[in-house]
């Protein structure tokens, strides 16, 4: 079953197993932007290469669904930040993954994902060292700000009785 193979691929960081669970024209929708999706095995391979390089193993601990529609709930970490992931999976008529839509939380985790994947994907796509560095610089304030805000800013907004 493609969903079980995909779960195992996340646990073992096995890109070939992950891709074998996907259709040739698989589409992965980014949790970071509406402007870009990864389409087809070649683009998705680039994405999975970057993910498996930068993320700890992905443990999909809960799965719900049936037929062509599934939802996987998982955890991982990237850059020392714990990430909770929800993955909507749609299967094609052959039982292969046709579409993946990712959702992640908390906000500092999403920033860490952007910081890890942007430069890694740029490097894999042959972009210049300056482009890779620019992507790192763009993400750095967001990573720092969201981590600080998560630790400090949230407490400032809560009732004093929780201090």
Secondary structure, 3 states (H helix, E strand, C coil): CHHHHHHHHHHHCCHHHHHHCEEEEEEEECCCCCCCEEEHHHHHHHHHHHHHHHECCCEEEEEEEECCEEEEEEEEEECCEEEEEEEEEEECCCCCEEEEEEEEECHHHHHHHHHHHHHHHHHHCCCCHHHHHHHHHHHHHHHHHHHHHHHHHHHHHCCHHHC
